[in-house]
Amino acid sequence: MGEVAVAVSDVDDGLNERLDDEIYAFNVAATGLDDGRLLRVAARGRGGELLAGLCGWTWGGCGYIEFLWVRADQRGSGLGTRVLAAAEAEVRRRGCAQVALSTHSFQAPRFYARRGYVECGRTPAYPRGHDQIHLVKRLG
């Protein structure tokens, strides 16, 4: 192998998107499952301002929630529940049997537990002083 340059950076130069594409292609080749689709839910106010949103995907009979965010002044209003329910309904519509996500101990584990999510793993001390909690919900 010739000379290889290895560079460390915190600049978004398209590497994340490229790696996502490459790993998806590998996963499709390994599993034969090529039904991956993005999942997006947005809740907007009258003026179009974003009040809450969810980003994730579906693939291989599973849904995954990467981000769920609710603007601070909307928390506790039920908007997060509505956004999550809309995502779960779409995941079901796409034929998925379960949905998974990760949250941190300082974020919303109780929110998800109240909505039927069950802890299936934990990464301790991520970040320091807290845990990352992995959750799954079987869809009926």
TAKA-V480314 format. One record per residue. RES is the residue in three letters. SS is DSSP state (hx for helix, st for strand, lp for the rest). PHI is phi in whole degrees, 0 to 359 (NA if undefined). Layout:
[[RES SS PHI] [RES SS PHI]]
//
This chain:
[[MET lp NA] [GLY lp 287] [GLU lp 294] [VAL lp 237] [ALA lp 263] [VAL lp 248] [ALA lp 236] [VAL lp 255] [SER lp 205] [ASP lp 242] [VAL lp 267] [ASP lp 277] [ASP lp 249] [GLY lp 91] [LEU hx 297] [ASN hx 301] [GLU hx 296] [ARG hx 296] [LEU hx 295] [ASP hx 301] [ASP hx 298] [GLU hx 294] [ILE hx 291] [TYR hx 299] [ALA hx 299] [PHE hx 298] [ASN hx 298] [VAL hx 297] [ALA hx 298] [ALA hx 283] [THR hx 250] [GLY lp 78] [LEU lp 266] [ASP lp 237] [ASP lp 259] [GLY lp 296] [ARG st 218] [LEU st 289] [LEU st 230] [ARG st 225] [VAL st 227] [ALA st 232] [ALA st 245] [ARG st 239] [GLY lp 280] [ARG lp 304] [GLY lp 274] [GLY lp 90] [GLU lp 290] [LEU st 286] [LEU st 258] [ALA st 197] [GLY st 200] [LEU st 219] [CYS st 231] [GLY st 187] [TRP st 198] [THR st 236] [TRP st 191] [GLY lp 61] [GLY lp 82] [CYS st 230] [GLY st 251] [TYR st 224] [ILE st 257] [GLU st 274] [PHE st 223] [LEU st 224] [TRP st 229] [VAL st 231] [ARG lp 303] [ALA hx 308] [ASP hx 284] [GLN hx 254] [ARG lp 294] [GLY lp 86] [SER lp 269] [GLY lp 94] [LEU hx 294] [GLY hx 300] [THR hx 297] [ARG hx 295] [VAL hx 295] [LEU hx 298] [ALA hx 298] [ALA hx 297] [ALA hx 295] [GLU hx 298] [ALA hx 297] [GLU hx 291] [VAL hx 300] [ARG hx 299] [ARG hx 301] [ARG lp 279] [GLY lp 87] [CYS lp 273] [ALA lp 262] [GLN st 205] [VAL st 225] [ALA st 233] [LEU st 195] [SER st 232] [THR st 223] [HIS st 254] [SER lp 300] [PHE lp 267] [GLN lp 264] [ALA lp 227] [PRO hx 299] [ARG hx 290] [PHE hx 305] [TYR hx 291] [ALA hx 300] [ARG hx 294] [ARG lp 254] [GLY lp 94] [TYR lp 278] [VAL st 239] [GLU st 293] [CYS st 236] [GLY st 178] [ARG st 208] [THR st 252] [PRO lp 289] [ALA lp 58] [TYR lp 230] [PRO lp 282] [ARG lp 314] [GLY lp 88] [HIS lp 217] [ASP lp 238] [GLN st 265] [ILE st 244] [HIS st 260] [LEU st 233] [VAL st 217] [LYS st 225] [ARG st 282] [LEU lp 262] [GLY lp 274]]
//
